[in-house]
Protein backbone atom coordinates (compact mmCIF):
# COMPACT_ATOMS: atom_id res chain seq x y z
CA UNK A 1 0.00 0.00 0.00
CA UNK A 2 1.30 3.43 -0.90
CA UNK A 3 1.77 5.82 1.97
CA UNK A 4 -0.23 9.01 1.78
CA UNK A 5 1.79 12.20 1.66
CA UNK A 6 1.26 14.80 4.36
CA UNK A 7 1.41 18.53 3.79
CA UNK A 8 2.65 20.49 6.79
CA UNK A 9 2.00 24.23 6.79
CA UNK A 10 4.14 26.38 9.06
CA UNK A 11 3.21 30.02 9.41
CA UNK A 12 5.51 32.50 11.11
CA UNK A 13 5.19 35.45 8.77
CA UNK A 14 7.21 38.65 8.83
CA UNK A 15 5.92 41.43 6.58
CA UNK A 16 3.57 39.08 4.74
CA UNK A 17 0.23 40.77 4.24
CA UNK A 18 -1.76 38.40 2.06
CA UNK A 19 -2.31 34.68 1.68
CA UNK A 20 -5.60 34.54 -0.13
CA UNK A 21 -7.15 32.22 -2.73
CA UNK A 22 -9.11 33.75 -5.56
CA UNK A 23 -12.88 33.51 -5.10
CA UNK A 24 -15.90 34.81 -6.94
CA UNK A 25 -16.08 37.94 -4.78
CA UNK A 26 -12.45 38.97 -5.17
CA UNK A 27 -11.08 40.70 -8.25
CA UNK A 28 -7.83 39.22 -9.45
CA UNK A 29 -6.38 42.66 -10.15
CA UNK A 30 -6.85 43.61 -6.48
CA UNK A 31 -5.08 40.47 -5.30
CA UNK A 32 -1.99 40.86 -7.46
CA UNK A 33 0.85 42.89 -5.94
CA UNK A 34 2.98 45.26 -8.01
CA UNK A 35 2.70 48.53 -9.91
CA UNK A 36 -0.45 49.07 -11.96
CA UNK A 37 1.08 48.18 -15.31
CA UNK A 38 2.59 44.98 -13.93
CA UNK A 39 -0.69 44.03 -12.24
CA UNK A 40 -2.51 44.32 -15.57
CA UNK A 41 0.14 42.22 -17.29
CA UNK A 42 -0.16 39.56 -14.58
CA UNK A 43 -3.95 39.40 -14.88
CA UNK A 44 -3.64 38.88 -18.63
CA UNK A 45 -1.08 36.10 -18.15
CA UNK A 46 -3.04 34.31 -15.41
CA UNK A 47 -6.23 34.53 -17.48
CA UNK A 48 -4.41 33.23 -20.59
CA UNK A 49 -5.14 36.27 -22.69
CA UNK A 50 -4.28 35.28 -26.24
CA UNK A 51 -2.30 38.42 -27.02
CA UNK A 52 0.20 37.59 -24.25
CA UNK A 53 1.03 34.20 -25.76
CA UNK A 54 0.75 34.78 -29.50
CA UNK A 55 3.94 35.10 -31.54
CA UNK A 56 4.48 38.69 -32.73
CA UNK A 57 4.98 39.35 -36.43
CA UNK A 58 8.06 41.54 -36.02
CA UNK A 59 11.14 41.80 -33.81
CA UNK A 60 11.40 38.01 -33.58
CA UNK A 61 14.71 36.14 -33.41
CA UNK A 62 14.81 32.39 -33.99
CA UNK A 63 17.18 29.79 -32.57
CA UNK A 64 17.39 26.08 -33.44
CA UNK A 65 19.86 23.73 -31.78
CA UNK A 66 19.26 21.22 -34.59
CA UNK A 67 19.40 23.25 -37.79
CA UNK A 68 20.80 26.61 -36.72
CA UNK A 69 24.17 28.27 -37.17
CA UNK A 70 25.42 31.28 -35.26
CA UNK A 71 26.57 32.76 -38.57
CA UNK A 72 22.97 32.80 -39.81
CA UNK A 73 20.63 35.77 -39.73
CA UNK A 74 18.42 34.62 -36.85
CA UNK A 75 15.28 34.40 -38.99
CA UNK A 76 12.76 31.57 -39.03
CA UNK A 77 14.40 30.02 -42.11
CA UNK A 78 17.93 30.95 -41.06
CA UNK A 79 18.03 30.54 -37.26
CA UNK A 80 20.95 30.90 -34.89
CA UNK A 81 22.21 27.77 -33.16
CA UNK A 82 22.75 28.97 -29.60
CA UNK A 83 20.62 30.88 -27.14
CA UNK A 84 23.66 32.95 -26.21
CA UNK A 85 23.90 34.26 -29.77
CA UNK A 86 20.18 34.93 -29.94
CA UNK A 87 20.22 36.85 -26.67
CA UNK A 88 23.07 39.02 -27.91
CA UNK A 89 20.71 40.29 -30.63
CA UNK A 90 17.66 40.97 -28.46
CA UNK A 91 16.59 44.28 -27.04
CA UNK A 92 13.43 45.82 -25.58
CA UNK A 93 10.33 44.54 -27.36
CA UNK A 94 12.04 41.55 -28.98
CA UNK A 95 10.99 37.90 -28.75
CA UNK A 96 13.58 35.13 -28.77
CA UNK A 97 11.92 31.98 -30.11
CA UNK A 98 13.55 28.61 -29.42
CA UNK A 99 12.64 25.77 -31.73
CA UNK A 100 12.36 22.15 -30.62
CA UNK A 101 15.60 20.67 -29.35
CA UNK A 102 18.08 20.24 -26.52
CA UNK A 103 20.08 23.31 -25.53
CA UNK A 104 22.99 22.43 -23.29
CA UNK A 105 23.77 25.99 -22.27
CA UNK A 106 24.14 28.01 -19.10
CA UNK A 107 21.98 31.05 -19.84
CA UNK A 108 22.85 34.40 -18.31
CA UNK A 109 20.24 37.02 -19.15
CA UNK A 110 21.48 40.55 -18.55
CA UNK A 111 18.81 42.44 -20.43
CA UNK A 112 16.42 45.30 -19.74
CA UNK A 113 13.10 45.86 -21.44
CA UNK A 114 10.51 48.40 -20.37
CA UNK A 115 6.87 48.32 -19.28
CA UNK A 116 5.60 48.55 -22.85
CA UNK A 117 8.28 46.35 -24.42
CA UNK A 118 9.08 43.16 -22.55
CA UNK A 119 11.85 40.88 -23.78
CA UNK A 120 10.43 37.37 -24.19
CA UNK A 121 12.28 34.05 -24.30
CA UNK A 122 9.91 31.25 -25.29
CA UNK A 123 9.33 28.04 -27.20
CA UNK A 124 7.93 27.79 -30.71
CA UNK A 125 4.38 26.50 -31.25
CA UNK A 126 4.24 24.43 -28.03
CA UNK A 127 7.34 22.49 -29.09
CA UNK A 128 9.44 20.89 -26.36
CA UNK A 129 12.48 23.04 -25.73
CA UNK A 130 14.88 21.55 -23.18
CA UNK A 131 17.38 23.77 -21.41
CA UNK A 132 19.83 21.12 -20.24
CA UNK A 133 21.93 21.90 -17.19
CA UNK A 134 23.86 18.65 -17.01
CA UNK A 135 27.18 20.48 -17.51
CA UNK A 136 26.75 23.24 -14.91
CA UNK A 137 28.98 23.39 -11.85
CA UNK A 138 28.16 23.88 -8.18
CA UNK A 139 27.13 27.40 -7.14
CA UNK A 140 25.54 28.25 -10.48
CA UNK A 141 22.19 28.26 -12.32
CA UNK A 142 20.78 26.98 -15.60
CA UNK A 143 19.01 30.29 -16.23
CA UNK A 144 20.24 33.36 -14.37
CA UNK A 145 18.27 36.60 -14.49
CA UNK A 146 21.01 38.88 -13.28
CA UNK A 147 19.61 42.34 -12.48
CA UNK A 148 17.35 42.02 -15.52
CA UNK A 149 14.04 43.81 -15.96
CA UNK A 150 10.85 43.35 -17.97
CA UNK A 151 11.57 39.77 -19.04
CA UNK A 152 9.16 36.90 -19.80
CA UNK A 153 10.31 33.27 -19.70
CA UNK A 154 7.65 31.03 -21.26
CA UNK A 155 7.14 27.43 -22.32
CA UNK A 156 10.60 26.01 -21.53
CA UNK A 157 11.66 22.75 -19.89
CA UNK A 158 14.56 23.36 -17.50
CA UNK A 159 16.19 20.14 -16.34
CA UNK A 160 19.19 17.96 -15.58
CA UNK A 161 21.25 19.70 -12.94
CA UNK A 162 22.92 17.86 -10.08
CA UNK A 163 25.16 19.36 -7.41
CA UNK A 164 25.22 21.76 -4.49
CA UNK A 165 23.96 25.36 -4.43
CA UNK A 166 22.44 25.27 -7.91
CA UNK A 167 19.14 26.53 -9.29
CA UNK A 168 17.01 25.94 -12.33
CA UNK A 169 16.04 29.62 -12.61
CA UNK A 170 17.76 32.19 -10.42
CA UNK A 171 16.72 35.81 -9.88
CA UNK A 172 19.52 37.95 -8.51
CA UNK A 173 19.23 41.21 -6.57
CA UNK A 174 17.72 43.99 -8.64
CA UNK A 175 15.72 41.69 -10.95
CA UNK A 176 12.34 43.30 -11.51
CA UNK A 177 9.21 42.92 -13.60
CA UNK A 178 9.96 39.28 -14.39
CA UNK A 179 7.29 36.81 -15.55
CA UNK A 180 8.04 33.08 -15.38
CA UNK A 181 5.06 31.19 -16.78
CA UNK A 182 4.09 27.84 -18.30
CA UNK A 183 7.50 26.25 -17.78
CA UNK A 184 8.54 22.82 -16.53
CA UNK A 185 11.40 22.25 -14.10
CA UNK A 186 12.54 18.73 -13.37
CA UNK A 187 15.47 16.54 -12.35
CA UNK A 188 17.22 19.29 -10.40
CA UNK A 189 18.82 17.41 -7.53
CA UNK A 190 21.53 17.24 -4.95
CA UNK A 191 23.95 14.36 -5.38
CA UNK A 192 23.60 13.23 -1.78
CA UNK A 193 20.36 14.28 -0.01
CA UNK A 194 21.64 13.05 3.36
CA UNK A 195 24.33 15.73 3.39
CA UNK A 196 23.60 19.41 3.91
CA UNK A 197 23.54 20.08 0.18
CA UNK A 198 20.79 22.07 -1.46
CA UNK A 199 19.31 22.97 -4.82
CA UNK A 200 16.38 25.15 -5.84
CA UNK A 201 13.99 24.99 -8.75
CA UNK A 202 13.25 28.72 -8.80
CA UNK A 203 15.29 30.91 -6.45
CA UNK A 204 14.78 34.56 -5.51
CA UNK A 205 17.59 35.64 -3.20
CA UNK A 206 17.58 39.36 -2.42
CA UNK A 207 21.08 39.87 -1.09
CA UNK A 208 21.32 43.59 -1.83
CA UNK A 209 19.89 46.18 0.54
CA UNK A 210 19.65 48.81 -2.19
CA UNK A 211 18.36 46.71 -5.09
CA UNK A 212 15.43 44.53 -4.09
CA UNK A 213 13.89 41.84 -6.27
CA UNK A 214 10.44 43.17 -7.11
CA UNK A 215 7.35 42.84 -9.30
CA UNK A 216 7.64 39.11 -10.02
CA UNK A 217 5.07 36.61 -11.31
CA UNK A 218 5.74 32.87 -11.05
CA UNK A 219 2.67 31.37 -12.71
CA UNK A 220 1.44 27.99 -13.94
CA UNK A 221 4.81 26.25 -13.80
CA UNK A 222 5.19 22.52 -13.11
CA UNK A 223 8.03 21.37 -10.85
CA UNK A 224 8.41 17.63 -10.50
CA UNK A 225 10.83 14.77 -9.82
CA UNK A 226 13.16 16.94 -7.79
CA UNK A 227 15.40 16.21 -4.84
CA UNK A 228 16.33 19.58 -3.42
CA UNK A 229 18.08 18.33 -0.30
CA UNK A 230 18.13 21.25 2.14
CA UNK A 231 16.71 23.57 -0.52
CA UNK A 232 13.24 24.15 -1.94
CA UNK A 233 11.41 24.00 -5.25
CA UNK A 234 10.41 27.67 -5.10
CA UNK A 235 12.40 29.72 -2.62
CA UNK A 236 12.01 33.43 -1.83
CA UNK A 237 14.41 34.96 0.68
CA UNK A 238 15.58 38.32 2.05
CA UNK A 239 14.99 41.60 0.19
CA UNK A 240 11.96 40.90 -2.03
CA UNK A 241 8.82 42.90 -2.74
CA UNK A 242 5.62 42.20 -4.68
CA UNK A 243 6.20 38.51 -5.41
CA UNK A 244 3.21 36.68 -6.92
CA UNK A 245 3.21 32.87 -6.96
CA UNK A 246 0.11 31.51 -8.70
CA UNK A 247 -1.33 28.26 -10.09
CA UNK A 248 1.90 26.24 -9.90
CA UNK A 249 1.97 22.44 -9.67
CA UNK A 250 4.55 20.66 -7.51
CA UNK A 251 4.88 16.88 -7.59
CA UNK A 252 7.48 14.55 -6.03
CA UNK A 253 9.67 17.41 -4.92
CA UNK A 254 11.46 16.40 -1.76
CA UNK A 255 11.87 18.73 1.22
CA UNK A 256 9.87 21.99 1.18
CA UNK A 257 7.86 22.81 -1.92
CA UNK A 258 7.50 26.58 -1.50
CA UNK A 259 9.52 28.48 1.08
CA UNK A 260 9.13 32.16 1.99
CA UNK A 261 11.74 33.27 4.49
CA UNK A 262 13.05 36.38 6.13
CA UNK A 263 16.58 37.71 5.92
CA UNK A 264 18.69 35.09 7.74
CA UNK A 265 21.75 37.23 7.08
CA UNK A 266 21.55 36.88 3.31
CA UNK A 267 21.16 40.65 2.97
CA UNK A 268 23.73 42.65 4.95
CA UNK A 269 21.16 45.41 5.48
CA UNK A 270 19.38 43.60 8.28
CA UNK A 271 16.18 45.63 8.10
CA UNK A 272 15.60 44.59 4.51
CA UNK A 273 13.31 41.61 4.21
CA UNK A 274 9.81 41.07 2.78
CA UNK A 275 8.37 44.54 2.16
CA UNK A 276 5.00 43.65 0.74
CA UNK A 277 2.93 40.56 0.08
CA UNK A 278 3.22 37.23 -1.57
CA UNK A 279 0.14 35.84 -3.26
CA UNK A 280 -0.84 32.24 -3.84
CA UNK A 281 -3.68 31.18 -6.12
CA UNK A 282 -4.59 27.52 -6.59
CA UNK A 283 -1.16 26.11 -5.96
CA UNK A 284 -1.26 22.32 -6.29
CA UNK A 285 1.20 20.46 -4.11
CA UNK A 286 1.94 16.73 -4.13
CA UNK A 287 5.04 15.11 -2.76
CA UNK A 288 6.65 11.91 -1.63
CA UNK A 289 8.79 11.27 1.40
CA UNK A 290 12.48 11.48 0.57
CA UNK A 291 13.76 11.37 4.16
CA UNK A 292 13.07 15.08 4.41
CA UNK A 293 10.15 16.99 5.89
CA UNK A 294 7.44 17.76 3.35
CA UNK A 295 6.10 21.27 3.70
CA UNK A 296 5.07 24.60 2.37
CA UNK A 297 7.00 26.84 4.69
CA UNK A 298 6.80 30.43 5.88
CA UNK A 299 9.71 31.43 8.12
C-alpha positions as CSV (number, residue, x, y, z in Angstrom):
1,X,0.0,0.0,0.0
2,X,1.3,3.4,-0.9
3,X,1.8,5.8,2.0
4,X,-0.2,9.0,1.8
5,X,1.8,12.2,1.7
6,X,1.3,14.8,4.4
7,X,1.4,18.5,3.8
8,X,2.6,20.5,6.8
9,X,2.0,24.2,6.8
10,X,4.1,26.4,9.1
11,X,3.2,30.0,9.4
12,X,5.5,32.5,11.1
13,X,5.2,35.4,8.8
14,X,7.2,38.7,8.8
15,X,5.9,41.4,6.6
16,X,3.6,39.1,4.7
17,X,0.2,40.8,4.2
18,X,-1.8,38.4,2.1
19,X,-2.3,34.7,1.7
20,X,-5.6,34.5,-0.1
21,X,-7.1,32.2,-2.7
22,X,-9.1,33.7,-5.6
23,X,-12.9,33.5,-5.1
24,X,-15.9,34.8,-6.9
25,X,-16.1,37.9,-4.8
26,X,-12.5,39.0,-5.2
27,X,-11.1,40.7,-8.2
28,X,-7.8,39.2,-9.5
29,X,-6.4,42.7,-10.1
30,X,-6.8,43.6,-6.5
31,X,-5.1,40.5,-5.3
32,X,-2.0,40.9,-7.5
33,X,0.8,42.9,-5.9
34,X,3.0,45.3,-8.0
35,X,2.7,48.5,-9.9
36,X,-0.5,49.1,-12.0
37,X,1.1,48.2,-15.3
38,X,2.6,45.0,-13.9
39,X,-0.7,44.0,-12.2
40,X,-2.5,44.3,-15.6
41,X,0.1,42.2,-17.3
42,X,-0.2,39.6,-14.6
43,X,-3.9,39.4,-14.9
44,X,-3.6,38.9,-18.6
45,X,-1.1,36.1,-18.1
46,X,-3.0,34.3,-15.4
47,X,-6.2,34.5,-17.5
48,X,-4.4,33.2,-20.6
49,X,-5.1,36.3,-22.7
50,X,-4.3,35.3,-26.2
51,X,-2.3,38.4,-27.0
52,X,0.2,37.6,-24.3
53,X,1.0,34.2,-25.8
54,X,0.7,34.8,-29.5
55,X,3.9,35.1,-31.5
56,X,4.5,38.7,-32.7
57,X,5.0,39.4,-36.4
58,X,8.1,41.5,-36.0
59,X,11.1,41.8,-33.8
60,X,11.4,38.0,-33.6
61,X,14.7,36.1,-33.4
62,X,14.8,32.4,-34.0
63,X,17.2,29.8,-32.6
64,X,17.4,26.1,-33.4
65,X,19.9,23.7,-31.8
66,X,19.3,21.2,-34.6
67,X,19.4,23.2,-37.8
68,X,20.8,26.6,-36.7
69,X,24.2,28.3,-37.2
70,X,25.4,31.3,-35.3
71,X,26.6,32.8,-38.6
72,X,23.0,32.8,-39.8
73,X,20.6,35.8,-39.7
74,X,18.4,34.6,-36.8
75,X,15.3,34.4,-39.0
76,X,12.8,31.6,-39.0
77,X,14.4,30.0,-42.1
78,X,17.9,31.0,-41.1
79,X,18.0,30.5,-37.3
80,X,20.9,30.9,-34.9
81,X,22.2,27.8,-33.2
82,X,22.7,29.0,-29.6
83,X,20.6,30.9,-27.1
84,X,23.7,33.0,-26.2
85,X,23.9,34.3,-29.8
86,X,20.2,34.9,-29.9
87,X,20.2,36.9,-26.7
88,X,23.1,39.0,-27.9
89,X,20.7,40.3,-30.6
90,X,17.7,41.0,-28.5
91,X,16.6,44.3,-27.0
92,X,13.4,45.8,-25.6
93,X,10.3,44.5,-27.4
94,X,12.0,41.5,-29.0
95,X,11.0,37.9,-28.7
96,X,13.6,35.1,-28.8
97,X,11.9,32.0,-30.1
98,X,13.5,28.6,-29.4
99,X,12.6,25.8,-31.7
100,X,12.4,22.1,-30.6
101,X,15.6,20.7,-29.3
102,X,18.1,20.2,-26.5
103,X,20.1,23.3,-25.5
104,X,23.0,22.4,-23.3
105,X,23.8,26.0,-22.3
106,X,24.1,28.0,-19.1
107,X,22.0,31.0,-19.8
108,X,22.9,34.4,-18.3
109,X,20.2,37.0,-19.1
110,X,21.5,40.5,-18.6
111,X,18.8,42.4,-20.4
112,X,16.4,45.3,-19.7
113,X,13.1,45.9,-21.4
114,X,10.5,48.4,-20.4
115,X,6.9,48.3,-19.3
116,X,5.6,48.6,-22.8
117,X,8.3,46.3,-24.4
118,X,9.1,43.2,-22.5
119,X,11.9,40.9,-23.8
120,X,10.4,37.4,-24.2
121,X,12.3,34.1,-24.3
122,X,9.9,31.3,-25.3
123,X,9.3,28.0,-27.2
124,X,7.9,27.8,-30.7
125,X,4.4,26.5,-31.2
126,X,4.2,24.4,-28.0
127,X,7.3,22.5,-29.1
128,X,9.4,20.9,-26.4
129,X,12.5,23.0,-25.7
130,X,14.9,21.6,-23.2
131,X,17.4,23.8,-21.4
132,X,19.8,21.1,-20.2
133,X,21.9,21.9,-17.2
134,X,23.9,18.7,-17.0
135,X,27.2,20.5,-17.5
136,X,26.7,23.2,-14.9
137,X,29.0,23.4,-11.9
138,X,28.2,23.9,-8.2
139,X,27.1,27.4,-7.1
140,X,25.5,28.3,-10.5
141,X,22.2,28.3,-12.3
142,X,20.8,27.0,-15.6
143,X,19.0,30.3,-16.2
144,X,20.2,33.4,-14.4
145,X,18.3,36.6,-14.5
146,X,21.0,38.9,-13.3
147,X,19.6,42.3,-12.5
148,X,17.4,42.0,-15.5
149,X,14.0,43.8,-16.0
150,X,10.9,43.3,-18.0
151,X,11.6,39.8,-19.0
152,X,9.2,36.9,-19.8
153,X,10.3,33.3,-19.7
154,X,7.7,31.0,-21.3
155,X,7.1,27.4,-22.3
156,X,10.6,26.0,-21.5
157,X,11.7,22.8,-19.9
158,X,14.6,23.4,-17.5
159,X,16.2,20.1,-16.3
160,X,19.2,18.0,-15.6
161,X,21.3,19.7,-12.9
162,X,22.9,17.9,-10.1
163,X,25.2,19.4,-7.4
164,X,25.2,21.8,-4.5
165,X,24.0,25.4,-4.4
166,X,22.4,25.3,-7.9
167,X,19.1,26.5,-9.3
168,X,17.0,25.9,-12.3
169,X,16.0,29.6,-12.6
170,X,17.8,32.2,-10.4
171,X,16.7,35.8,-9.9
172,X,19.5,37.9,-8.5
173,X,19.2,41.2,-6.6
174,X,17.7,44.0,-8.6
175,X,15.7,41.7,-10.9
176,X,12.3,43.3,-11.5
177,X,9.2,42.9,-13.6
178,X,10.0,39.3,-14.4
179,X,7.3,36.8,-15.6
180,X,8.0,33.1,-15.4
181,X,5.1,31.2,-16.8
182,X,4.1,27.8,-18.3
183,X,7.5,26.3,-17.8
184,X,8.5,22.8,-16.5
185,X,11.4,22.3,-14.1
186,X,12.5,18.7,-13.4
187,X,15.5,16.5,-12.3
188,X,17.2,19.3,-10.4
189,X,18.8,17.4,-7.5
190,X,21.5,17.2,-4.9
191,X,24.0,14.4,-5.4
192,X,23.6,13.2,-1.8
193,X,20.4,14.3,0.0
194,X,21.6,13.1,3.4
195,X,24.3,15.7,3.4
196,X,23.6,19.4,3.9
197,X,23.5,20.1,0.2
198,X,20.8,22.1,-1.5
199,X,19.3,23.0,-4.8
200,X,16.4,25.1,-5.8
201,X,14.0,25.0,-8.8
202,X,13.3,28.7,-8.8
203,X,15.3,30.9,-6.4
204,X,14.8,34.6,-5.5
205,X,17.6,35.6,-3.2
206,X,17.6,39.4,-2.4
207,X,21.1,39.9,-1.1
208,X,21.3,43.6,-1.8
209,X,19.9,46.2,0.5
210,X,19.6,48.8,-2.2
211,X,18.4,46.7,-5.1
212,X,15.4,44.5,-4.1
213,X,13.9,41.8,-6.3
214,X,10.4,43.2,-7.1
215,X,7.4,42.8,-9.3
216,X,7.6,39.1,-10.0
217,X,5.1,36.6,-11.3
218,X,5.7,32.9,-11.0
219,X,2.7,31.4,-12.7
220,X,1.4,28.0,-13.9
221,X,4.8,26.2,-13.8
222,X,5.2,22.5,-13.1
223,X,8.0,21.4,-10.9
224,X,8.4,17.6,-10.5
225,X,10.8,14.8,-9.8
226,X,13.2,16.9,-7.8
227,X,15.4,16.2,-4.8
228,X,16.3,19.6,-3.4
229,X,18.1,18.3,-0.3
230,X,18.1,21.3,2.1
231,X,16.7,23.6,-0.5
232,X,13.2,24.1,-1.9
233,X,11.4,24.0,-5.3
234,X,10.4,27.7,-5.1
235,X,12.4,29.7,-2.6
236,X,12.0,33.4,-1.8
237,X,14.4,35.0,0.7
238,X,15.6,38.3,2.1
239,X,15.0,41.6,0.2
240,X,12.0,40.9,-2.0
241,X,8.8,42.9,-2.7
242,X,5.6,42.2,-4.7
243,X,6.2,38.5,-5.4
244,X,3.2,36.7,-6.9
245,X,3.2,32.9,-7.0
246,X,0.1,31.5,-8.7
247,X,-1.3,28.3,-10.1
248,X,1.9,26.2,-9.9
249,X,2.0,22.4,-9.7
250,X,4.5,20.7,-7.5
251,X,4.9,16.9,-7.6
252,X,7.5,14.6,-6.0
253,X,9.7,17.4,-4.9
254,X,11.5,16.4,-1.8
255,X,11.9,18.7,1.2
256,X,9.9,22.0,1.2
257,X,7.9,22.8,-1.9
258,X,7.5,26.6,-1.5
259,X,9.5,28.5,1.1
260,X,9.1,32.2,2.0
261,X,11.7,33.3,4.5
262,X,13.1,36.4,6.1
263,X,16.6,37.7,5.9
264,X,18.7,35.1,7.7
265,X,21.7,37.2,7.1
266,X,21.6,36.9,3.3
267,X,21.2,40.6,3.0
268,X,23.7,42.7,5.0
269,X,21.2,45.4,5.5
270,X,19.4,43.6,8.3
271,X,16.2,45.6,8.1
272,X,15.6,44.6,4.5
273,X,13.3,41.6,4.2
274,X,9.8,41.1,2.8
275,X,8.4,44.5,2.2
276,X,5.0,43.7,0.7
277,X,2.9,40.6,0.1
278,X,3.2,37.2,-1.6
279,X,0.1,35.8,-3.3
280,X,-0.8,32.2,-3.8
281,X,-3.7,31.2,-6.1
282,X,-4.6,27.5,-6.6
283,X,-1.2,26.1,-6.0
284,X,-1.3,22.3,-6.3
285,X,1.2,20.5,-4.1
286,X,1.9,16.7,-4.1
287,X,5.0,15.1,-2.8
288,X,6.7,11.9,-1.6
289,X,8.8,11.3,1.4
290,X,12.5,11.5,0.6
291,X,13.8,11.4,4.2
292,X,13.1,15.1,4.4
293,X,10.1,17.0,5.9
294,X,7.4,17.8,3.4
295,X,6.1,21.3,3.7
296,X,5.1,24.6,2.4
297,X,7.0,26.8,4.7
298,X,6.8,30.4,5.9
299,X,9.7,31.4,8.1
